[in-house]
Amino acid sequence: MDLKTMTDDELYEHLNAVLAERERRQALATIPDQIRDLTAKYVDGGGDVEDLQTAKAETPPAIDPPADSPTE
């Protein structure tokens, strides 16, 4: 890929794809810790961890990304 030969639109599209991928990777890296922290706060506040397990079981399946989204 030669960035110098891309049009401005192509370059911006590529940049947006790179930024979206970076955001996806950061979310994957940080969400498990956030879930652990929130679970601890919920339980410490008197919540029942079984309620969280029920909520997890009721979570709808993931939505497939649009065909033009980066997958790797």
C-alpha positions as CSV (number, residue, x, y, z in Angstrom):
1,M,0.0,0.0,0.0
2,D,1.5,3.3,-1.1
3,L,0.0,6.1,0.9
4,K,1.5,8.7,-1.4
5,T,-0.6,7.5,-4.3
6,M,-3.9,7.5,-2.4
7,T,-6.5,10.1,-3.0
8,D,-7.5,12.2,0.0
9,D,-10.8,10.2,0.3
10,E,-8.9,6.9,0.2
11,L,-6.4,8.2,2.8
12,Y,-9.2,9.4,5.1
13,E,-11.0,6.1,4.7
14,H,-7.9,4.2,5.6
15,L,-7.2,6.4,8.6
16,N,-10.7,5.9,9.9
17,A,-10.3,2.1,9.5
18,V,-7.0,2.2,11.4
19,L,-8.5,4.3,14.2
20,A,-11.6,2.0,14.4
21,E,-9.3,-1.0,14.7
22,R,-7.2,0.6,17.4
23,E,-10.4,1.4,19.3
24,R,-11.6,-2.2,18.9
25,R,-8.3,-3.6,20.2
26,Q,-8.3,-1.2,23.2
27,A,-11.8,-2.1,24.1
28,L,-10.9,-5.8,23.9
29,A,-7.9,-5.2,26.2
30,T,-9.8,-3.1,28.8
31,I,-13.3,-4.4,29.0
32,P,-12.5,-7.6,31.0
33,D,-10.8,-5.4,33.7
34,Q,-13.8,-3.1,33.7
35,I,-16.2,-6.0,34.1
36,R,-14.2,-7.4,37.0
37,D,-14.1,-3.9,38.7
38,L,-17.9,-3.4,38.2
39,T,-18.6,-6.9,39.4
40,A,-16.6,-6.2,42.6
41,K,-18.4,-2.9,43.2
42,Y,-21.8,-4.5,42.6
43,V,-21.1,-7.4,45.0
44,D,-19.5,-5.0,47.6
45,G,-22.6,-2.9,47.4
46,G,-24.8,-5.8,48.3
47,G,-25.7,-7.1,44.8
48,D,-26.0,-10.8,44.1
49,V,-23.4,-12.1,41.6
50,E,-26.0,-14.6,40.4
51,D,-28.0,-11.7,39.1
52,L,-25.0,-10.7,36.9
53,Q,-24.7,-14.3,35.7
54,T,-28.4,-14.2,34.7
55,A,-27.9,-10.9,32.9
56,K,-24.9,-12.4,31.1
57,A,-27.0,-15.4,30.0
58,E,-29.7,-13.0,28.7
59,T,-27.3,-11.0,26.7
60,P,-28.2,-11.0,23.0
61,P,-25.7,-12.6,20.6
62,A,-23.1,-10.3,19.0
63,I,-24.1,-8.5,15.8
64,D,-22.0,-9.3,12.8
65,P,-19.9,-6.4,11.6
66,P,-20.8,-4.8,8.3
67,A,-19.1,-6.4,5.3
68,D,-16.8,-3.5,4.7
69,S,-15.5,-3.5,8.3
70,P,-11.9,-4.7,9.0
71,T,-12.0,-8.2,10.6
72,E,-8.4,-8.6,11.6
